[in-house]
Amino acid sequence: MTVHPNSLHARDIAHVLHPYTNAKTHESDGPMVISHGEGIYVFDDEGNRYIEALSGLFCASLGFSEERLVEAATQQMRKLPFYHTFGHKSNEPVVELAEKLLALSPVPMSKVFFANSGSEANDTAMKLVWYYHNAIGKPNKKKIISRVKAYHGVTIASASLTGLPNNHRDFDLPIDRVIHTECPGLYRFGKDGETEEEFATRCAQALEDLIQREGADTIAAFFAEPVMVSGGCIVPPRTYFDKIQEVLRKHDILLIADEVICGFGRTGNMFGCETFGLQPDMITMAKQLSAAYQPISALMINDKVYRAIVDESGKIGTFGHGFTYGGHPVPAAVALETLKIYEERDIVGHVRRIAPRFQAGLRKLGEHPLVGEARGVGLVGTLELVKDKRTKETFDPGLGVAVYAGKRAQAHGMITRSIGDNFNLCPPLIINEAQIDEMMEKAQLALDDTLRWVEAGHPTA
Ligand SMILES: Cc1ncc(COP(=O)(O)O)c(C=O)c1O
């Protein structure tokens, strides 16, 4: 590609380090510059239109042109563009948002702590797990269990919870105190002929065995996304969370639900906890909380955890944790307006009504020769690409088959994001039926192109 030295592309290559990007190929390929958005579509700087089939990064639930959110931010910026919540200070949007979130919570919760990203919310939850156990006089109960293929973020602590090799490799992670148990993905980890229930029982037994090996009095908490989206849209097998929670309760282990993607309607309920029956002690959320128009995350804690914080911070003299922009009034005002829109437009009801069409389209694509399994729930799903449908044999990861499929989708006017072998679809919640069909047609074209490329021996040009 020839790029003018003063173009945005050249300046990007010269100056920007991109997250989750191969820095080497970026030097030759450069960026795709997105200039504006309209509903579920975004446009690049050459005027090409794309369906944003991943809601950006699983977050732009209301699409890319919701004026009410622009207005909410503008008004709040005029009134109070910044204030913090340190040292007993507060502001109106933060109080209202906390009240609203507690009212929406799928289980009784006591307080809300605000941060800026999903990683920070999970990092905070980990710190509170430790603070809590020190406060209640169980200083040895500190290890945290997460799952293989989990995604909880990229800070040192949350990346340690994440169970994906590329988030650990050469970063010297995970830290000790974090251990990983079985991934509940039946397609990859189930045994031949195993039912969902049998597999769930085996996962719970594996958790029990891990706890026994480590010593129950050393295990503090278990982190789980209701659906492990980044790990490959792994929908838990039936009875999984009932069985897991039985083990956790038996050993007095806290449950933290990571609702960063599932929260706010994605799975067909306000929270993934409702869809899959989780009863957590803490809930982390971000992304769709503000429809992605402003960075904001939140952590809800139950009264048991809160009481310990009250006692401990009373003893120490402060609760020594907080981010400058946690409790920022502008993102809080935007989040409040987002929640109002969800309610007024019955976004959760819309997801429920439209999800069957999305899931049917996904299952239809599951018949494609490249697709080993199509799976999902609500308005999130994945197509797991395989070399051999019958044996589930995977492609050589070096070929980047799913990434190639993503590039072909882009050529057909659809942006998605492939992670590993998974071609993911997670459209804005406002998508309509015709747009779902359009998205599936483009996915079909991308898969057909990819199959031809594979059959031709994956030429590089
Ligand atoms: C389930 C889950 N938790 C946490 C995070 C981290 O959020 P952030 O990128 O805002 O730090 C993500 C991001 O994709 C996520 O999917």
PDBQT file of the ligand as one rigid body, heavy atoms in Angstrom, charges set to zero:
ROOT
HETATM    1  C1  LIG A 501     -15.648  -9.769  30.336  1.00  0.00    +0.000 C 
HETATM    2  C2  LIG A 501     -14.675  -8.642  30.304  1.00  0.00    +0.000 A 
HETATM    3  N1  LIG A 501     -14.149  -8.189  31.432  1.00  0.00    +0.000 NA
HETATM    4  C3  LIG A 501     -13.283  -7.167  31.456  1.00  0.00    +0.000 A 
HETATM    5  C4  LIG A 501     -12.888  -6.553  30.297  1.00  0.00    +0.000 A 
HETATM    6  C5  LIG A 501     -11.887  -5.448  30.346  1.00  0.00    +0.000 C 
HETATM    7  O1  LIG A 501     -12.495  -4.240  30.092  1.00  0.00    +0.000 OA
HETATM    8  P1  LIG A 501     -11.616  -2.972  29.621  1.00  0.00    +0.000 P 
HETATM    9  O2  LIG A 501     -11.091  -3.275  28.259  1.00  0.00    +0.000 OA
HETATM   10  O3  LIG A 501     -12.606  -1.850  29.670  1.00  0.00    +0.000 OA
HETATM   11  O4  LIG A 501     -10.540  -2.811  30.626  1.00  0.00    +0.000 OA
HETATM   12  C6  LIG A 501     -13.429  -6.970  29.082  1.00  0.00    +0.000 A 
HETATM   13  C7  LIG A 501     -13.034  -6.320  27.823  1.00  0.00    +0.000 C 
HETATM   14  O5  LIG A 501     -13.344  -6.763  26.742  1.00  0.00    +0.000 OA
HETATM   15  C8  LIG A 501     -14.317  -8.062  29.080  1.00  0.00    +0.000 A 
HETATM   16  O6  LIG A 501     -14.811  -8.545  27.939  1.00  0.00    +0.000 OA
ENDROOT
TORSDOF 0
